[in-house]
Amino acid sequence: MNHLELNPIIIFSVFNKGLGDTNLVRHQSVKTTFLLEGITFKEVVGHYKGYDELSLVIADTPKNRELVLTIAKESTQESILIRDNQGFATLIYLANNKSEFLGQFSQVYESEAKRLESWTYDIENKQYYAIK
C-alpha cells in the first residue's frame, strides 16, 4: 500500500505573551534572517495555550532545525513543533530537549479548531490544522 509522504516541517513562533509590539519586531527579524539565509518559509497563525501568535513554517532539515532551536531558545520559547513525513506531530521542549509525541497533524474545520487549546491557521490557503 502506498502512503502519501509529506515534507517534514517545523512550526514555531518567537511571540511571548505580554511583549506587545516587540513580538512583531522579533517576528520580522526572524523572517529577515530566513531571507538572508535563503530559507523558504510560510507565515501562519498559531493558537497555543489560548494565545494567538504569528508563527513560521519551514522545512525540517538539520541546518534549519539547528537554526530554529537557537532562535527559539533565544526568544525563550517553551517548544517547537515538528511534523514528520507521515504527518505525525511531536513537540520538542527546549529546556531539556525532550520530545512529546502528539498525534496526527490534520486539516480540521474552523469550528473544530476553535474548540481546541492549540491549532494552526494557514493564512494563504484559509485552512485550519490541529492534532488528532
N, CA, C and O atoms as a DFTB+ gen file, in Angstrom:
528 C
 N C O
     1  1       0.839      -1.175       0.000
     2  2       0.000       0.000       0.000
     3  2       0.887       1.243       0.000
     4  3       1.832       1.332       0.784
     5  1       0.591       2.186      -0.861
     6  2       1.332       3.440      -0.915
     7  2       0.767       4.431       0.089
     8  3      -0.447       4.589       0.214
     9  1       1.663       5.091       0.795
    10  2       1.271       6.147       1.715
    11  2       1.796       7.462       1.168
    12  3       2.906       7.533       0.641
    13  1       1.002       8.480       1.298
    14  2       1.421       9.804       0.878
    15  2       2.516      10.294       1.814
    16  3       2.307      10.374       3.025
    17  1       3.677      10.622       1.265
    18  2       4.744      11.179       2.086
    19  2       4.690      12.689       2.033
    20  3       4.560      13.281       0.962
    21  1       4.789      13.296       3.173
    22  2       4.758      14.740       3.298
    23  2       6.168      15.259       3.509
    24  3       7.064      14.511       3.903
    25  1       6.358      16.534       3.246
    26  2       7.639      17.146       3.556
    27  2       7.667      17.446       5.053
    28  3       6.760      18.104       5.563
    29  1       8.694      16.974       5.765
    30  2       8.784      17.284       7.192
    31  2       8.928      18.796       7.393
    32  3       9.650      19.466       6.654
    33  1       8.230      19.318       8.401
    34  2       8.259      20.758       8.655
    35  2       8.467      21.056      10.139
    36  3       8.268      20.205      11.006
    37  1       8.873      22.294      10.391
    38  2       8.980      22.840      11.739
    39  2       7.996      24.003      11.816
    40  3       7.936      24.832      10.908
    41  1       7.230      24.062      12.897
    42  2       6.343      25.198      13.145
    43  2       6.768      25.807      14.477
    44  3       6.875      25.108      15.485
    45  1       7.008      27.109      14.469
    46  2       7.432      27.762      15.709
    47  2       7.091      29.241      15.669
    48  3       6.764      29.795      14.620
    49  1       7.175      29.865      16.832
    50  2       6.909      31.289      16.964
    51  2       7.943      31.894      17.898
    52  3       8.518      31.209      18.744
    53  1       8.167      33.189      17.727
    54  2       9.031      33.924      18.670
    55  2       8.191      34.866      19.532
    56  3       8.736      35.686      20.271
    57  1       6.857      34.748      19.436
    58  2       5.963      35.580      20.242
    59  2       5.997      35.123      21.696
    60  3       6.084      33.929      21.984
    61  1       5.929      36.075      22.592
    62  2       5.757      35.815      24.022
    63  2       4.629      36.697      24.526
    64  3       4.597      37.898      24.258
    65  1       3.727      36.103      25.241
    66  2       2.583      36.827      25.789
    67  2       3.074      38.028      26.601
    68  3       3.979      37.900      27.424
    69  1       2.477      39.178      26.364
    70  2       2.805      40.364      27.142
    71  2       3.868      41.267      26.546
    72  3       4.151      42.326      27.106
    73  1       4.471      40.877      25.414
    74  2       5.520      41.712      24.815
    75  2       4.986      42.728      23.807
    76  3       5.740      43.577      23.330
    77  1       3.710      42.652      23.480
    78  2       3.107      43.631      22.583
    79  2       3.818      43.734      21.244
    80  3       4.090      42.724      20.596
    81  1       4.119      44.973      20.830
    82  2       4.735      45.221      19.523
    83  2       6.118      44.615      19.385
    84  3       6.582      44.392      18.267
    85  1       6.780      44.347      20.486
    86  2       8.100      43.702      20.439
    87  2       8.011      42.360      19.723
    88  3       8.950      41.951      19.040
    89  1       6.872      41.674      19.881
    90  2       6.677      40.395      19.198
    91  2       6.785      40.549      17.688
    92  3       7.427      39.735      17.024
    93  1       6.165      41.583      17.146
    94  2       6.202      41.797      15.691
    95  2       7.620      42.113      15.214
    96  3       8.027      41.669      14.140
    97  1       8.366      42.873      16.003
    98  2       9.757      43.189      15.659
    99  2      10.582      41.905      15.635
   100  3      11.357      41.680      14.705
   101  1      10.418      41.071      16.646
   102  2      11.152      39.800      16.709
   103  2      10.768      38.893      15.546
   104  3      11.628      38.256      14.937
   105  1       9.479      38.838      15.242
   106  2       8.984      38.006      14.143
   107  2       9.590      38.463      12.812
   108  3      10.045      37.644      12.013
   109  1       9.590      39.768      12.586
   110  2      10.157      40.315      11.351
   111  2      11.656      40.034      11.270
   112  3      12.177      39.759      10.189
   113  1      12.337      40.101      12.384
   114  2      13.772      39.824      12.428
   115  2      14.068      38.382      12.002
   116  3      15.026      38.135      11.269
   117  1      13.252      37.440      12.457
   118  2      13.427      36.038      12.069
   119  2      13.162      35.871      10.578
   120  3      13.906      35.168       9.895
   121  1      12.114      36.506      10.066
   122  2      11.822      36.431       8.631
   123  2      12.998      36.983       7.819
   124  3      13.362      36.416       6.788
   125  1      13.585      38.074       8.278
   126  2      14.750      38.657       7.590
   127  2      15.920      37.683       7.617
   128  3      16.602      37.506       6.608
   129  1      16.157      37.051       8.760
   130  2      17.226      36.051       8.864
   131  2      17.006      34.935       7.857
   132  3      17.938      34.531       7.162
   133  1      15.775      34.434       7.774
   134  2      15.478      33.365       6.830
   135  2      15.715      33.814       5.388
   136  3      16.279      33.069       4.587
   137  1      15.288      35.024       5.064
   138  2      15.505      35.537       3.705
   139  2      16.999      35.622       3.391
   140  3      17.426      35.241       2.301
   141  1      17.785      36.114       4.332
   142  2      19.237      36.226       4.130
   143  2      19.905      34.862       4.001
   144  3      20.896      34.711       3.288
   145  1      19.352      33.870       4.699
   146  2      19.899      32.504       4.654
   147  2      19.346      31.695       3.476
   148  3      19.772      30.563       3.247
   149  1      18.404      32.271       2.734
   150  2      17.798      31.561       1.609
   151  2      16.830      30.476       2.038
   152  3      16.618      29.509       1.306
   153  1      16.237      30.625       3.224
   154  2      15.305      29.631       3.751
   155  2      13.875      30.051       3.403
   156  3      13.432      31.143       3.759
   157  1      13.171      29.177       2.710
   158  2      11.781      29.413       2.357
   159  2      10.910      29.193       3.587
   160  3      11.098      28.223       4.322
   161  1       9.961      30.093       3.809
   162  2       9.080      29.969       4.971
   163  2       7.665      30.353       4.593
   164  3       7.419      30.989       3.568
   165  1       6.743      29.946       5.451
   166  2       5.343      30.330       5.317
   167  2       4.913      30.902       6.656
   168  3       5.249      30.365       7.712
   169  1       4.163      32.002       6.600
   170  2       3.645      32.615       7.808
   171  2       2.238      32.076       8.074
   172  3       1.401      32.043       7.172
   173  1       1.983      31.658       9.305
   174  2       0.689      31.134       9.708
   175  2       0.301      31.775      11.043
   176  3       1.113      32.434      11.691
   177  1      -0.944      31.571      11.431
   178  2      -1.366      31.977      12.769
   179  2      -1.408      30.721      13.622
   180  3      -2.051      29.733      13.265
   181  1      -0.723      30.769      14.742
   182  2      -0.766      29.664      15.687
   183  2      -1.604      30.051      16.884
   184  3      -1.629      31.212      17.292
   185  1      -2.276      29.093      17.433
   186  2      -3.038      29.301      18.669
   187  2      -2.499      28.258      19.635
   188  3      -2.701      27.060      19.435
   189  1      -1.807      28.710      20.689
   190  2      -1.135      27.810      21.607
   191  2      -1.466      28.219      23.031
   192  3      -1.196      29.348      23.439
   193  1      -2.051      27.300      23.783
   194  2      -2.436      27.556      25.173
   195  2      -3.289      28.815      25.314
   196  3      -3.090      29.620      26.224
   197  1      -4.252      28.967      24.384
   198  2      -5.194      30.071      24.469
   199  2      -4.705      31.398      23.944
   200  3      -5.372      32.413      24.145
   201  1      -3.573      31.430      23.282
   202  2      -2.950      32.678      22.830
   203  2      -2.672      32.616      21.335
   204  3      -2.007      31.690      20.869
   205  1      -3.176      33.597      20.572
   206  2      -2.900      33.672      19.131
   207  2      -1.549      34.328      18.902
   208  3      -1.195      35.300      19.569
   209  1      -0.801      33.786      17.954
   210  2       0.517      34.333      17.639
   211  2       0.869      34.033      16.194
   212  3       0.462      33.011      15.642
   213  1       1.634      34.937      15.585
   214  2       2.159      34.641      14.263
   215  2       3.233      33.576      14.425
   216  3       4.069      33.651      15.325
   217  1       3.199      32.606      13.560
   218  2       4.177      31.523      13.587
   219  2       4.770      31.362      12.196
   220  3       4.248      31.896      11.217
   221  1       5.860      30.626      12.123
   222  2       6.521      30.366      10.851
   223  2       6.642      28.867      10.636
   224  3       6.834      28.097      11.578
   225  1       6.526      28.473       9.380
   226  2       6.672      27.077       8.982
   227  2       7.841      27.007       8.008
   228  3       7.886      27.739       7.019
   229  1       8.787      26.116       8.302
   230  2       9.910      25.909       7.387
   231  2      10.177      24.410       7.263
   232  3       9.709      23.611       8.074
   233  1      10.931      24.049       6.241
   234  2      11.310      22.647       6.038
   235  2      12.169      22.184       7.211
   236  3      13.016      22.926       7.710
   237  1      11.936      20.947       7.641
   238  2      12.727      20.367       8.724
   239  2      13.953      19.687       8.132
   240  3      13.909      18.522       7.737
   241  1      15.044      20.437       8.079
   242  2      16.344      19.913       7.676
   243  2      17.273      20.065       8.882
   244  3      16.968      20.842       9.787
   245  1      18.393      19.349       8.919
   246  2      19.305      19.520      10.060
   247  2      19.742      20.982      10.257
   248  3      19.761      21.474      11.385
   249  1      20.089      21.666       9.175
   250  2      20.525      23.066       9.263
   251  2      19.403      23.955       9.793
   252  3      19.622      24.776      10.684
   253  1      18.189      23.787       9.237
   254  2      17.054      24.596       9.666
   255  2      16.681      24.317      11.115
   256  3      16.363      25.239      11.865
   257  1      16.720      23.047      11.510
   258  2      16.343      22.720      12.893
   259  2      17.330      23.342      13.876
   260  3      16.928      23.882      14.907
   261  1      18.604      23.267      13.561
   262  2      19.616      23.873      14.436
   263  2      19.377      25.380      14.572
   264  3      19.445      25.922      15.675
   265  1      19.099      26.052      13.454
   266  2      18.843      27.489      13.478
   267  2      17.577      27.809      14.283
   268  3      17.585      28.723      15.108
   269  1      16.500      27.069      14.050
   270  2      15.241      27.309      14.763
   271  2      15.411      27.059      16.262
   272  3      14.898      27.829      17.075
   273  1      16.116      26.005      16.635
   274  2      16.336      25.739      18.056
   275  2      17.076      26.895      18.712
   276  3      16.751      27.285      19.833
   277  1      18.063      27.441      18.026
   278  2      18.815      28.590      18.553
   279  2      17.902      29.805      18.700
   280  3      17.880      30.449      19.749
   281  1      17.152      30.113      17.649
   282  2      16.245      31.274      17.673
   283  2      15.183      31.105      18.758
   284  3      14.899      32.042      19.504
   285  1      14.604      29.924      18.845
   286  2      13.537      29.677      19.819
   287  2      14.059      29.779      21.255
   288  3      13.384      30.331      22.124
   289  1      15.245      29.254      21.499
   290  2      15.828      29.365      22.840
   291  2      16.126      30.820      23.184
   292  3      15.867      31.261      24.304
   293  1      16.672      31.569      22.219
   294  2      16.982      32.984      22.457
   295  2      15.727      33.801      22.736
   296  3      15.787      34.806      23.445
   297  1      14.596      33.380      22.189
   298  2      13.345      34.112      22.405
   299  2      12.493      33.465      23.499
   300  3      11.290      33.708      23.592
   301  1      13.135      32.644      24.318
   302  2      12.522      31.978      25.482
   303  2      11.210      31.260      25.164
   304  3      10.217      31.400      25.877
   305  1      11.232      30.499      24.091
   306  2      10.074      29.681      23.745
   307  2      10.094      28.392      24.554
   308  3      11.156      27.903      24.940
   309  1       8.915      27.852      24.803
   310  2       8.797      26.592      25.532
   311  2       9.152      25.401      24.637
   312  3       9.793      24.446      25.076
   313  1       8.717      25.477      23.359
   314  2       8.860      24.318      22.489
   315  2       8.741      24.716      21.020
   316  3       8.363      25.838      20.683
   317  1       9.078      23.753      20.158
   318  2       8.804      23.864      18.722
   319  2       8.059      22.601      18.316
   320  3       8.166      21.568      18.977
   321  1       7.306      22.689      17.231
   322  2       6.544      21.547      16.756
   323  2       7.172      21.016      15.478
   324  3       7.499      21.781      14.571
   325  1       7.336      19.714      15.415
   326  2       7.860      19.038      14.228
   327  2       6.763      18.144      13.663
   328  3       6.178      17.341      14.390
   329  1       6.482      18.282      12.358
   330  2       5.581      17.347      11.675
   331  2       6.436      16.513      10.745
   332  3       7.126      17.054       9.881
   333  1       6.398      15.200      10.915
   334  2       7.253      14.323      10.118
   335  2       6.641      14.025       8.748
   336  3       5.585      14.553       8.400
   337  1       7.312      13.181       7.987
   338  2       6.874      12.895       6.610
   339  2       5.631      12.009       6.542
   340  3       5.108      11.768       5.454
   341  1       5.150      11.519       7.690
   342  2       3.909      10.746       7.732
   343  2       2.751      11.573       8.309
   344  3       1.625      11.087       8.420
   345  1       3.046      12.837       8.676
   346  2       2.011      13.712       9.198
   347  2       1.877      13.696      10.715
   348  3       0.956      14.304      11.262
   349  1       2.790      13.004      11.402
   350  2       2.719      12.946      12.860
   351  2       3.479      14.117      13.469
   352  3       4.532      14.524      12.979
   353  1       2.910      14.651      14.560
   354  2       3.474      15.831      15.207
   355  2       4.111      15.474      16.543
   356  3       3.613      14.642      17.301
   357  1       5.238      16.141      16.798
   358  2       5.977      15.983      18.048
   359  2       6.391      17.354      18.531
   360  3       6.837      18.188      17.742
   361  1       6.245      17.592      19.826
   362  2       6.774      18.816      20.427
   363  2       8.165      18.524      20.952
   364  3       8.401      17.480      21.559
   365  1       9.082      19.441      20.719
   366  2      10.411      19.354      21.326
   367  2      10.505      20.486      22.334
   368  3      10.429      21.662      21.979
   369  1      10.672      20.111      23.606
   370  2      10.790      21.090      24.678
   371  2      12.228      21.587      24.755
   372  3      13.170      20.796      24.810
   373  1      12.380      22.896      24.758
   374  2      13.714      23.490      24.645
   375  2      14.506      23.431      25.944
   376  3      15.736      23.412      25.911
   377  1      13.836      23.402      27.067
   378  2      14.541      23.402      28.353
   379  2      15.367      22.129      28.562
   380  3      16.431      22.162      29.179
   381  1      14.856      20.999      28.035
   382  2      15.540      19.724      28.282
   383  2      15.713      18.861      27.030
   384  3      16.193      17.731      27.121
   385  1      15.325      19.386      25.858
   386  2      15.387      18.659      24.582
   387  2      14.572      17.369      24.574
   388  3      14.800      16.501      23.731
   389  1      13.638      17.233      25.490
   390  2      12.751      16.061      25.491
   391  2      11.674      16.268      24.442
   392  3      11.274      17.396      24.156
   393  1      11.212      15.166      23.876
   394  2      10.161      15.267      22.870
   395  2       8.901      14.572      23.370
   396  3       8.962      13.620      24.148
   397  1       7.754      15.073      22.903
   398  2       6.459      14.512      23.260
   399  2       5.666      14.286      21.976
   400  3       5.330      15.231      21.263
   401  1       5.375      13.025      21.696
   402  2       4.554      12.681      20.541
   403  2       3.135      13.152      20.800
   404  3       2.574      12.893      21.864
   405  1       2.545      13.855      19.814
   406  2       1.212      14.423      19.994
   407  2       0.124      13.685      19.218
   408  3      -0.998      13.546      19.705
   409  1       0.446      13.214      18.018
   410  2      -0.551      12.560      17.172
   411  2      -0.486      13.076      15.754
   412  3       0.516      13.658      15.337
   413  1      -1.561      12.861      15.013
   414  2      -1.636      13.232      13.599
   415  2      -1.948      14.725      13.443
   416  3      -2.907      15.227      14.029
   417  1      -1.145      15.417      12.664
   418  2      -1.363      16.826      12.332
   419  2      -2.296      16.833      11.129
   420  3      -1.895      16.459      10.027
   421  1      -3.544      17.258      11.338
   422  2      -4.576      17.083      10.322
   423  2      -5.338      18.368      10.035
   424  3      -5.440      19.263      10.874
   425  1      -5.861      18.423       8.834
   426  2      -6.752      19.518       8.446
   427  2      -8.068      19.345       9.203
   428  3      -8.606      18.241       9.286
   429  1      -8.585      20.459       9.760
   430  2      -9.846      20.413      10.503
   431  2     -10.717      21.600      10.108
   432  3     -10.231      22.578       9.538
   433  1     -11.994      21.505      10.413
   434  2     -12.893      22.632      10.204
   435  2     -12.610      23.705      11.253
   436  3     -12.135      23.401      12.347
   437  1     -12.902      24.953      10.915
   438  2     -12.701      26.062      11.846
   439  2     -13.414      25.811      13.168
   440  3     -12.850      26.048      14.236
   441  1     -14.654      25.332      13.098
   442  2     -15.434      25.105      14.323
   443  2     -14.746      24.094      15.244
   444  3     -14.788      24.236      16.466
   445  1     -14.120      23.084      14.663
   446  2     -13.396      22.094      15.466
   447  2     -12.126      22.710      16.055
   448  3     -11.821      22.514      17.231
   449  1     -11.395      23.451      15.234
   450  2     -10.149      24.072      15.697
   451  2     -10.413      25.000      16.876
   452  3      -9.674      24.981      17.860
   453  1     -11.455      25.802      16.782
   454  2     -11.736      26.805      17.805
   455  2     -12.137      26.199      19.155
   456  3     -12.149      26.896      20.170
   457  1     -12.460      24.919      19.166
   458  2     -12.773      24.241      20.430
   459  2     -11.516      23.686      21.103
   460  3     -11.573      23.206      22.235
   461  1     -10.383      23.754      20.399
   462  2      -9.141      23.152      20.891
   463  2      -8.221      24.182      21.538
   464  3      -8.339      25.381      21.285
   465  1      -7.314      23.707      22.365
   466  2      -6.339      24.576      23.024
   467  2      -5.280      25.066      22.037
   468  3      -4.752      26.169      22.181
   469  1      -4.973      24.240      21.035
   470  2      -3.922      24.592      20.077
   471  2      -4.348      24.235      18.668
   472  3      -4.931      23.177      18.432
   473  1      -4.049      25.136      17.723
   474  2      -4.316      24.905      16.313
   475  2      -3.429      25.832      15.482
   476  3      -2.806      26.755      16.006
   477  1      -3.388      25.567      14.187
   478  2      -2.632      26.390      13.238
   479  2      -3.566      26.785      12.107
   480  3      -4.338      25.963      11.613
   481  1      -3.493      28.048      11.696
   482  2      -4.304      28.540      10.584
   483  2      -3.382      28.984       9.461
   484  3      -2.572      29.896       9.632
   485  1      -3.511      28.331       8.310
   486  2      -2.755      28.677       7.110
   487  2      -3.459      29.860       6.452
   488  3      -4.507      29.696       5.828
   489  1      -2.887      31.040       6.592
   490  2      -3.489      32.282       6.102
   491  2      -3.697      32.231       4.589
   492  3      -4.753      32.607       4.081
   493  1      -2.682      31.765       3.888
   494  2      -2.708      31.737       2.423
   495  2      -3.806      30.822       1.893
   496  3      -4.529      31.191       0.968
   497  1      -3.933      29.639       2.469
   498  2      -4.904      28.650       1.988
   499  2      -6.213      28.652       2.770
   500  3      -7.114      27.866       2.478
   501  1      -6.318      29.538       3.768
   502  2      -7.533      29.652       4.582
   503  2      -7.963      28.295       5.143
   504  3      -9.121      27.897       5.021
   505  1      -7.005      27.592       5.761
   506  2      -7.266      26.248       6.268
   507  2      -6.720      26.087       7.680
   508  3      -5.629      26.564       7.992
   509  1      -7.485      25.412       8.527
   510  2      -7.081      25.131       9.909
   511  2      -6.481      23.724      10.005
   512  3      -6.863      22.808       9.276
   513  1      -5.525      23.590      10.933
   514  2      -4.891      22.309      11.222
   515  2      -4.808      22.133      12.726
   516  3      -4.653      23.100      13.473
   517  1      -4.912      20.889      13.156
   518  2      -4.812      20.587      14.588
   519  2      -4.305      19.158      14.743
   520  3      -4.217      18.403      13.775
   521  1      -3.979      18.808      15.973
   522  2      -3.516      17.462      16.281
   523  2      -4.713      16.595      16.627
   524  3      -5.557      16.971      17.440
   525  1      -4.772      15.435      16.000
   526  2      -5.866      14.473      16.295
   527  2      -5.276      13.219      16.908
   528  3      -6.010      12.286      17.231
